[in-house]
Amino acid sequence: MTDPIDFHLVLTSAGRPVMHGWWSDGATAERKFSEWIGSHSAIKGAAVVLAERSVDGERVLMSWPVEA
């Protein structure tokens, strides 16, 4: 049996998806979240969102940039 994929990471630019990633391990997904910010923060209008999947949809766990 395979592990369920519970964590979804998406990089957007100007509101459009550029890259997606899915992980079953929350710690890996959080590490990738930080890596994507470091690797792609120079893209104009970039945003990174990490969400957890559930039967009701997705719940945002972290997002960057953080609105003040």
PDB file of N, CA, C and O in Angstrom, chain B, residues numbered from 101:
ATOM      1  N   MET B 101       0.847  -1.182   0.000  1.00  0.00           N
ATOM      2  CA  MET B 101       0.000   0.000   0.000  1.00  0.00           C
ATOM      3  C   MET B 101       0.894   1.247   0.000  1.00  0.00           C
ATOM      4  O   MET B 101       1.881   1.297   0.735  1.00  0.00           O
ATOM      5  N   THR B 102       0.564   2.229  -0.799  1.00  0.00           N
ATOM      6  CA  THR B 102       1.352   3.460  -0.844  1.00  0.00           C
ATOM      7  C   THR B 102       0.852   4.453   0.184  1.00  0.00           C
ATOM      8  O   THR B 102      -0.299   4.393   0.616  1.00  0.00           O
ATOM      9  N   ASP B 103       1.736   5.376   0.576  1.00  0.00           N
ATOM     10  CA  ASP B 103       1.362   6.422   1.519  1.00  0.00           C
ATOM     11  C   ASP B 103       0.457   7.436   0.840  1.00  0.00           C
ATOM     12  O   ASP B 103       0.641   7.740  -0.339  1.00  0.00           O
ATOM     13  N   PRO B 104      -0.529   7.968   1.579  1.00  0.00           N
ATOM     14  CA  PRO B 104      -1.348   9.031   0.998  1.00  0.00           C
ATOM     15  C   PRO B 104      -0.510  10.301   0.855  1.00  0.00           C
ATOM     16  O   PRO B 104       0.394  10.560   1.649  1.00  0.00           O
ATOM     17  N   ILE B 105      -0.822  11.065  -0.152  1.00  0.00           N
ATOM     18  CA  ILE B 105      -0.116  12.328  -0.364  1.00  0.00           C
ATOM     19  C   ILE B 105      -0.953  13.422   0.279  1.00  0.00           C
ATOM     20  O   ILE B 105      -2.000  13.807  -0.240  1.00  0.00           O
ATOM     21  N   ASP B 106      -0.474  13.921   1.427  1.00  0.00           N
ATOM     22  CA  ASP B 106      -1.265  14.834   2.243  1.00  0.00           C
ATOM     23  C   ASP B 106      -0.863  16.295   2.133  1.00  0.00           C
ATOM     24  O   ASP B 106      -1.623  17.166   2.556  1.00  0.00           O
ATOM     25  N   PHE B 107       0.303  16.591   1.579  1.00  0.00           N
ATOM     26  CA  PHE B 107       0.792  17.964   1.576  1.00  0.00           C
ATOM     27  C   PHE B 107       1.038  18.438   0.155  1.00  0.00           C
ATOM     28  O   PHE B 107       1.713  17.770  -0.628  1.00  0.00           O
ATOM     29  N   HIS B 108       0.483  19.600  -0.169  1.00  0.00           N
ATOM     30  CA  HIS B 108       0.552  20.158  -1.510  1.00  0.00           C
ATOM     31  C   HIS B 108       1.263  21.512  -1.425  1.00  0.00           C
ATOM     32  O   HIS B 108       0.889  22.376  -0.632  1.00  0.00           O
ATOM     33  N   LEU B 109       2.278  21.674  -2.246  1.00  0.00           N
ATOM     34  CA  LEU B 109       3.053  22.909  -2.305  1.00  0.00           C
ATOM     35  C   LEU B 109       2.889  23.486  -3.701  1.00  0.00           C
ATOM     36  O   LEU B 109       3.011  22.766  -4.692  1.00  0.00           O
ATOM     37  N   VAL B 110       2.614  24.787  -3.784  1.00  0.00           N
ATOM     38  CA  VAL B 110       2.447  25.422  -5.086  1.00  0.00           C
ATOM     39  C   VAL B 110       3.187  26.758  -5.111  1.00  0.00           C
ATOM     40  O   VAL B 110       3.117  27.550  -4.171  1.00  0.00           O
ATOM     41  N   LEU B 111       3.895  26.978  -6.215  1.00  0.00           N
ATOM     42  CA  LEU B 111       4.567  28.245  -6.492  1.00  0.00           C
ATOM     43  C   LEU B 111       3.756  28.935  -7.570  1.00  0.00           C
ATOM     44  O   LEU B 111       3.482  28.352  -8.618  1.00  0.00           O
ATOM     45  N   THR B 112       3.372  30.180  -7.313  1.00  0.00           N
ATOM     46  CA  THR B 112       2.665  30.960  -8.318  1.00  0.00           C
ATOM     47  C   THR B 112       3.457  32.208  -8.654  1.00  0.00           C
ATOM     48  O   THR B 112       4.266  32.683  -7.857  1.00  0.00           O
ATOM     49  N   SER B 113       3.215  32.729  -9.841  1.00  0.00           N
ATOM     50  CA  SER B 113       3.772  34.004 -10.267  1.00  0.00           C
ATOM     51  C   SER B 113       2.646  34.761 -10.944  1.00  0.00           C
ATOM     52  O   SER B 113       2.014  34.255 -11.872  1.00  0.00           O
ATOM     53  N   ALA B 114       2.399  35.972 -10.476  1.00  0.00           N
ATOM     54  CA  ALA B 114       1.297  36.784 -10.992  1.00  0.00           C
ATOM     55  C   ALA B 114      -0.028  36.023 -10.914  1.00  0.00           C
ATOM     56  O   ALA B 114      -0.885  36.157 -11.788  1.00  0.00           O
ATOM     57  N   GLY B 115      -0.181  35.224  -9.855  1.00  0.00           N
ATOM     58  CA  GLY B 115      -1.415  34.500  -9.624  1.00  0.00           C
ATOM     59  C   GLY B 115      -1.587  33.216 -10.416  1.00  0.00           C
ATOM     60  O   GLY B 115      -2.614  32.549 -10.286  1.00  0.00           O
ATOM     61  N   ARG B 116      -0.611  32.854 -11.227  1.00  0.00           N
ATOM     62  CA  ARG B 116      -0.706  31.638 -12.038  1.00  0.00           C
ATOM     63  C   ARG B 116       0.253  30.574 -11.514  1.00  0.00           C
ATOM     64  O   ARG B 116       1.397  30.880 -11.178  1.00  0.00           O
ATOM     65  N   PRO B 117      -0.210  29.324 -11.444  1.00  0.00           N
ATOM     66  CA  PRO B 117       0.676  28.265 -10.968  1.00  0.00           C
ATOM     67  C   PRO B 117       1.862  28.051 -11.903  1.00  0.00           C
ATOM     68  O   PRO B 117       1.711  27.989 -13.123  1.00  0.00           O
ATOM     69  N   VAL B 118       3.041  27.941 -11.304  1.00  0.00           N
ATOM     70  CA  VAL B 118       4.273  27.714 -12.047  1.00  0.00           C
ATOM     71  C   VAL B 118       4.821  26.320 -11.739  1.00  0.00           C
ATOM     72  O   VAL B 118       5.366  25.653 -12.618  1.00  0.00           O
ATOM     73  N   MET B 119       4.671  25.884 -10.480  1.00  0.00           N
ATOM     74  CA  MET B 119       5.255  24.623 -10.057  1.00  0.00           C
ATOM     75  C   MET B 119       4.416  24.053  -8.909  1.00  0.00           C
ATOM     76  O   MET B 119       3.926  24.796  -8.058  1.00  0.00           O
ATOM     77  N   HIS B 120       4.259  22.738  -8.896  1.00  0.00           N
ATOM     78  CA  HIS B 120       3.538  22.031  -7.833  1.00  0.00           C
ATOM     79  C   HIS B 120       4.430  20.936  -7.264  1.00  0.00           C
ATOM     80  O   HIS B 120       5.320  20.432  -7.950  1.00  0.00           O
ATOM     81  N   GLY B 121       4.192  20.574  -6.018  1.00  0.00           N
ATOM     82  CA  GLY B 121       4.845  19.433  -5.407  1.00  0.00           C
ATOM     83  C   GLY B 121       3.897  18.804  -4.402  1.00  0.00           C
ATOM     84  O   GLY B 121       3.093  19.500  -3.783  1.00  0.00           O
ATOM     85  N   TRP B 122       3.987  17.496  -4.238  1.00  0.00           N
ATOM     86  CA  TRP B 122       3.142  16.769  -3.295  1.00  0.00           C
ATOM     87  C   TRP B 122       4.023  15.850  -2.465  1.00  0.00           C
ATOM     88  O   TRP B 122       4.901  15.173  -3.000  1.00  0.00           O
ATOM     89  N   TRP B 123       3.789  15.826  -1.154  1.00  0.00           N
ATOM     90  CA  TRP B 123       4.548  14.969  -0.250  1.00  0.00           C
ATOM     91  C   TRP B 123       3.627  14.323   0.772  1.00  0.00           C
ATOM     92  O   TRP B 123       2.585  14.876   1.126  1.00  0.00           O
ATOM     93  N   SER B 124       4.020  13.159   1.237  1.00  0.00           N
ATOM     94  CA  SER B 124       3.271  12.467   2.288  1.00  0.00           C
ATOM     95  C   SER B 124       3.806  12.826   3.674  1.00  0.00           C
ATOM     96  O   SER B 124       3.127  12.605   4.677  1.00  0.00           O
ATOM     97  N   ASP B 125       5.020  13.380   3.734  1.00  0.00           N
ATOM     98  CA  ASP B 125       5.666  13.711   5.004  1.00  0.00           C
ATOM     99  C   ASP B 125       5.645  15.226   5.226  1.00  0.00           C
ATOM    100  O   ASP B 125       6.155  15.987   4.404  1.00  0.00           O
ATOM    101  N   GLY B 126       5.057  15.649   6.329  1.00  0.00           N
ATOM    102  CA  GLY B 126       4.945  17.077   6.630  1.00  0.00           C
ATOM    103  C   GLY B 126       6.284  17.762   6.799  1.00  0.00           C
ATOM    104  O   GLY B 126       6.444  18.899   6.355  1.00  0.00           O
ATOM    105  N   ALA B 127       7.246  17.116   7.423  1.00  0.00           N
ATOM    106  CA  ALA B 127       8.566  17.730   7.630  1.00  0.00           C
ATOM    107  C   ALA B 127       9.262  17.973   6.290  1.00  0.00           C
ATOM    108  O   ALA B 127       9.907  19.005   6.102  1.00  0.00           O
ATOM    109  N   THR B 128       9.133  17.037   5.373  1.00  0.00           N
ATOM    110  CA  THR B 128       9.721  17.211   4.043  1.00  0.00           C
ATOM    111  C   THR B 128       9.038  18.361   3.320  1.00  0.00           C
ATOM    112  O   THR B 128       9.707  19.187   2.700  1.00  0.00           O
ATOM    113  N   ALA B 129       7.720  18.421   3.393  1.00  0.00           N
ATOM    114  CA  ALA B 129       6.975  19.492   2.736  1.00  0.00           C
ATOM    115  C   ALA B 129       7.372  20.866   3.298  1.00  0.00           C
ATOM    116  O   ALA B 129       7.520  21.822   2.538  1.00  0.00           O
ATOM    117  N   GLU B 130       7.542  20.968   4.611  1.00  0.00           N
ATOM    118  CA  GLU B 130       7.959  22.240   5.221  1.00  0.00           C
ATOM    119  C   GLU B 130       9.371  22.625   4.780  1.00  0.00           C
ATOM    120  O   GLU B 130       9.646  23.801   4.542  1.00  0.00           O
ATOM    121  N   ARG B 131      10.252  21.657   4.672  1.00  0.00           N
ATOM    122  CA  ARG B 131      11.615  21.937   4.205  1.00  0.00           C
ATOM    123  C   ARG B 131      11.589  22.418   2.751  1.00  0.00           C
ATOM    124  O   ARG B 131      12.288  23.368   2.398  1.00  0.00           O
ATOM    125  N   LYS B 132      10.791  21.770   1.918  1.00  0.00           N
ATOM    126  CA  LYS B 132      10.666  22.181   0.523  1.00  0.00           C
ATOM    127  C   LYS B 132      10.068  23.580   0.414  1.00  0.00           C
ATOM    128  O   LYS B 132      10.467  24.355  -0.455  1.00  0.00           O
ATOM    129  N   PHE B 133       9.122  23.910   1.278  1.00  0.00           N
ATOM    130  CA  PHE B 133       8.533  25.247   1.319  1.00  0.00           C
ATOM    131  C   PHE B 133       9.628  26.296   1.480  1.00  0.00           C
ATOM    132  O   PHE B 133       9.677  27.272   0.732  1.00  0.00           O
ATOM    133  N   SER B 134      10.498  26.090   2.452  1.00  0.00           N
ATOM    134  CA  SER B 134      11.612  27.022   2.691  1.00  0.00           C
ATOM    135  C   SER B 134      12.582  27.052   1.514  1.00  0.00           C
ATOM    136  O   SER B 134      13.064  28.118   1.130  1.00  0.00           O
ATOM    137  N   GLU B 135      12.869  25.885   0.944  1.00  0.00           N
ATOM    138  CA  GLU B 135      13.784  25.826  -0.202  1.00  0.00           C
ATOM    139  C   GLU B 135      13.214  26.573  -1.403  1.00  0.00           C
ATOM    140  O   GLU B 135      13.940  27.287  -2.095  1.00  0.00           O
ATOM    141  N   TRP B 136      11.923  26.413  -1.650  1.00  0.00           N
ATOM    142  CA  TRP B 136      11.307  27.089  -2.792  1.00  0.00           C
ATOM    143  C   TRP B 136      11.348  28.599  -2.616  1.00  0.00           C
ATOM    144  O   TRP B 136      11.566  29.326  -3.586  1.00  0.00           O
ATOM    145  N   ILE B 137      11.142  29.082  -1.403  1.00  0.00           N
ATOM    146  CA  ILE B 137      11.234  30.524  -1.165  1.00  0.00           C
ATOM    147  C   ILE B 137      12.642  30.995  -1.486  1.00  0.00           C
ATOM    148  O   ILE B 137      12.816  31.994  -2.183  1.00  0.00           O
ATOM    149  N   GLY B 138      13.652  30.288  -0.985  1.00  0.00           N
ATOM    150  CA  GLY B 138      15.036  30.659  -1.252  1.00  0.00           C
ATOM    151  C   GLY B 138      15.392  30.598  -2.724  1.00  0.00           C
ATOM    152  O   GLY B 138      16.152  31.433  -3.214  1.00  0.00           O
ATOM    153  N   SER B 139      14.859  29.631  -3.428  1.00  0.00           N
ATOM    154  CA  SER B 139      15.205  29.443  -4.841  1.00  0.00           C
ATOM    155  C   SER B 139      14.420  30.339  -5.791  1.00  0.00           C
ATOM    156  O   SER B 139      14.911  30.671  -6.869  1.00  0.00           O
ATOM    157  N   HIS B 140      13.218  30.732  -5.412  1.00  0.00           N
ATOM    158  CA  HIS B 140      12.337  31.405  -6.360  1.00  0.00           C
ATOM    159  C   HIS B 140      11.850  32.774  -5.901  1.00  0.00           C
ATOM    160  O   HIS B 140      10.976  33.354  -6.546  1.00  0.00           O
ATOM    161  N   SER B 141      12.382  33.301  -4.822  1.00  0.00           N
ATOM    162  CA  SER B 141      11.900  34.585  -4.299  1.00  0.00           C
ATOM    163  C   SER B 141      12.211  35.760  -5.216  1.00  0.00           C
ATOM    164  O   SER B 141      11.591  36.815  -5.084  1.00  0.00           O
ATOM    165  N   ALA B 142      13.152  35.606  -6.139  1.00  0.00           N
ATOM    166  CA  ALA B 142      13.490  36.692  -7.057  1.00  0.00           C
ATOM    167  C   ALA B 142      12.488  36.824  -8.205  1.00  0.00           C
ATOM    168  O   ALA B 142      12.514  37.819  -8.930  1.00  0.00           O
ATOM    169  N   ILE B 143      11.614  35.841  -8.380  1.00  0.00           N
ATOM    170  CA  ILE B 143      10.600  35.910  -9.428  1.00  0.00           C
ATOM    171  C   ILE B 143       9.583  36.985  -9.059  1.00  0.00           C
ATOM    172  O   ILE B 143       9.017  36.967  -7.966  1.00  0.00           O
ATOM    173  N   LYS B 144       9.360  37.912  -9.969  1.00  0.00           N
ATOM    174  CA  LYS B 144       8.416  38.993  -9.702  1.00  0.00           C
ATOM    175  C   LYS B 144       7.018  38.429  -9.467  1.00  0.00           C
ATOM    176  O   LYS B 144       6.507  37.653 -10.273  1.00  0.00           O
ATOM    177  N   GLY B 145       6.416  38.822  -8.367  1.00  0.00           N
ATOM    178  CA  GLY B 145       5.072  38.378  -8.037  1.00  0.00           C
ATOM    179  C   GLY B 145       4.982  36.951  -7.539  1.00  0.00           C
ATOM    180  O   GLY B 145       3.900  36.363  -7.533  1.00  0.00           O
ATOM    181  N   ALA B 146       6.113  36.381  -7.118  1.00  0.00           N
ATOM    182  CA  ALA B 146       6.121  34.984  -6.653  1.00  0.00           C
ATOM    183  C   ALA B 146       5.394  34.841  -5.324  1.00  0.00           C
ATOM    184  O   ALA B 146       5.426  35.736  -4.479  1.00  0.00           O
ATOM    185  N   ALA B 147       4.744  33.706  -5.158  1.00  0.00           N
ATOM    186  CA  ALA B 147       4.112  33.331  -3.898  1.00  0.00           C
ATOM    187  C   ALA B 147       4.225  31.823  -3.757  1.00  0.00           C
ATOM    188  O   ALA B 147       4.165  31.091  -4.745  1.00  0.00           O
ATOM    189  N   VAL B 148       4.391  31.360  -2.517  1.00  0.00           N
ATOM    190  CA  VAL B 148       4.499  29.934  -2.229  1.00  0.00           C
ATOM    191  C   VAL B 148       3.469  29.601  -1.148  1.00  0.00           C
ATOM    192  O   VAL B 148       3.372  30.299  -0.139  1.00  0.00           O
ATOM    193  N   VAL B 149       2.712  28.544  -1.365  1.00  0.00           N
ATOM    194  CA  VAL B 149       1.690  28.127  -0.405  1.00  0.00           C
ATOM    195  C   VAL B 149       1.853  26.634  -0.135  1.00  0.00           C
ATOM    196  O   VAL B 149       1.981  25.829  -1.057  1.00  0.00           O
ATOM    197  N   LEU B 150       1.844  26.288   1.143  1.00  0.00           N
ATOM    198  CA  LEU B 150       1.849  24.887   1.575  1.00  0.00           C
ATOM    199  C   LEU B 150       0.491  24.602   2.201  1.00  0.00           C
ATOM    200  O   LEU B 150       0.066  25.287   3.132  1.00  0.00           O
ATOM    201  N   ALA B 151      -0.180  23.586   1.679  1.00  0.00           N
ATOM    202  CA  ALA B 151      -1.504  23.219   2.184  1.00  0.00           C
ATOM    203  C   ALA B 151      -1.534  21.746   2.549  1.00  0.00           C
ATOM    204  O   ALA B 151      -0.791  20.933   1.999  1.00  0.00           O
ATOM    205  N   GLU B 152      -2.406  21.424   3.487  1.00  0.00           N
ATOM    206  CA  GLU B 152      -2.628  20.041   3.884  1.00  0.00           C
ATOM    207  C   GLU B 152      -3.958  19.589   3.298  1.00  0.00           C
ATOM    208  O   GLU B 152      -4.977  20.263   3.449  1.00  0.00           O
ATOM    209  N   ARG B 153      -3.938  18.459   2.637  1.00  0.00           N
ATOM    210  CA  ARG B 153      -5.155  17.918   2.037  1.00  0.00           C
ATOM    211  C   ARG B 153      -5.995  17.201   3.082  1.00  0.00           C
ATOM    212  O   ARG B 153      -5.473  16.578   4.005  1.00  0.00           O
ATOM    213  N   SER B 154      -7.305  17.304   2.916  1.00  0.00           N
ATOM    214  CA  SER B 154      -8.233  16.558   3.761  1.00  0.00           C
ATOM    215  C   SER B 154      -9.449  16.200   2.916  1.00  0.00           C
ATOM    216  O   SER B 154      -9.518  16.563   1.742  1.00  0.00           O
ATOM    217  N   VAL B 155     -10.391  15.502   3.497  1.00  0.00           N
ATOM    218  CA  VAL B 155     -11.594  15.131   2.754  1.00  0.00           C
ATOM    219  C   VAL B 155     -12.411  16.357   2.375  1.00  0.00           C
ATOM    220  O   VAL B 155     -13.206  16.308   1.436  1.00  0.00           O
ATOM    221  N   ASP B 156     -12.224  17.458   3.099  1.00  0.00           N
ATOM    222  CA  ASP B 156     -12.964  18.700   2.839  1.00  0.00           C
ATOM    223  C   ASP B 156     -12.252  19.638   1.877  1.00  0.00           C
ATOM    224  O   ASP B 156     -12.780  20.706   1.566  1.00  0.00           O
ATOM    225  N   GLY B 157     -11.079  19.272   1.400  1.00  0.00           N
ATOM    226  CA  GLY B 157     -10.311  20.141   0.506  1.00  0.00           C
ATOM    227  C   GLY B 157      -8.902  20.336   1.030  1.00  0.00           C
ATOM    228  O   GLY B 157      -8.279  19.400   1.530  1.00  0.00           O
ATOM    229  N   GLU B 158      -8.407  21.557   0.912  1.00  0.00           N
ATOM    230  CA  GLU B 158      -7.060  21.871   1.388  1.00  0.00           C
ATOM    231  C   GLU B 158      -7.110  22.995   2.412  1.00  0.00           C
ATOM    232  O   GLU B 158      -7.887  23.942   2.289  1.00  0.00           O
ATOM    233  N   ARG B 159      -6.256  22.863   3.430  1.00  0.00           N
ATOM    234  CA  ARG B 159      -6.140  23.878   4.482  1.00  0.00           C
ATOM    235  C   ARG B 159      -4.736  24.448   4.395  1.00  0.00           C
ATOM    236  O   ARG B 159      -3.760  23.701   4.467  1.00  0.00           O
ATOM    237  N   VAL B 160      -4.617  25.781   4.238  1.00  0.00           N
ATOM    238  CA  VAL B 160      -3.314  26.422   4.131  1.00  0.00           C
ATOM    239  C   VAL B 160      -2.595  26.345   5.469  1.00  0.00           C
ATOM    240  O   VAL B 160      -3.137  26.730   6.505  1.00  0.00           O
ATOM    241  N   LEU B 161      -1.357  25.836   5.429  1.00  0.00           N
ATOM    242  CA  LEU B 161      -0.517  25.746   6.618  1.00  0.00           C
ATOM    243  C   LEU B 161       0.470  26.916   6.690  1.00  0.00           C
ATOM    244  O   LEU B 161       0.700  27.481   7.760  1.00  0.00           O
ATOM    245  N   MET B 162       1.047  27.270   5.539  1.00  0.00           N
ATOM    246  CA  MET B 162       2.033  28.338   5.457  1.00  0.00           C
ATOM    247  C   MET B 162       1.910  29.017   4.110  1.00  0.00           C
ATOM    248  O   MET B 162       1.569  28.389   3.108  1.00  0.00           O
ATOM    249  N   SER B 163       2.195  30.317   4.100  1.00  0.00           N
ATOM    250  CA  SER B 163       2.235  31.018   2.830  1.00  0.00           C
ATOM    251  C   SER B 163       3.316  32.081   2.871  1.00  0.00           C
ATOM    252  O   SER B 163       3.656  32.605   3.932  1.00  0.00           O
ATOM    253  N   TRP B 164       3.843  32.386   1.710  1.00  0.00           N
ATOM    254  CA  TRP B 164       4.863  33.417   1.579  1.00  0.00           C
ATOM    255  C   TRP B 164       4.588  34.160   0.287  1.00  0.00           C
ATOM    256  O   TRP B 164       4.266  33.502  -0.702  1.00  0.00           O
ATOM    257  N   PRO B 165       4.687  35.440   0.218  1.00  0.00           N
ATOM    258  CA  PRO B 165       5.037  36.315   1.326  1.00  0.00           C
ATOM    259  C   PRO B 165       3.879  36.425   2.324  1.00  0.00           C
ATOM    260  O   PRO B 165       2.714  36.238   1.972  1.00  0.00           O
ATOM    261  N   VAL B 166       4.223  36.727   3.546  1.00  0.00           N
ATOM    262  CA  VAL B 166       3.225  36.868   4.608  1.00  0.00           C
ATOM    263  C   VAL B 166       2.713  38.301   4.563  1.00  0.00           C
ATOM    264  O   VAL B 166       3.492  39.253   4.600  1.00  0.00           O
ATOM    265  N   GLU B 167       1.409  38.438   4.483  1.00  0.00           N
ATOM    266  CA  GLU B 167       0.808  39.773   4.488  1.00  0.00           C
ATOM    267  C   GLU B 167       0.945  40.374   5.881  1.00  0.00           C
ATOM    268  O   GLU B 167       0.686  39.706   6.882  1.00  0.00           O
ATOM    269  N   ALA B 168       1.354  41.639   5.939  1.00  0.00           N
ATOM    270  CA  ALA B 168       1.526  42.325   7.239  1.00  0.00           C
ATOM    271  C   ALA B 168       0.202  42.810   7.770  1.00  0.00           C
ATOM    272  O   ALA B 168       0.148  43.406   8.845  1.00  0.00           O
TER     273      ALA B 168
END
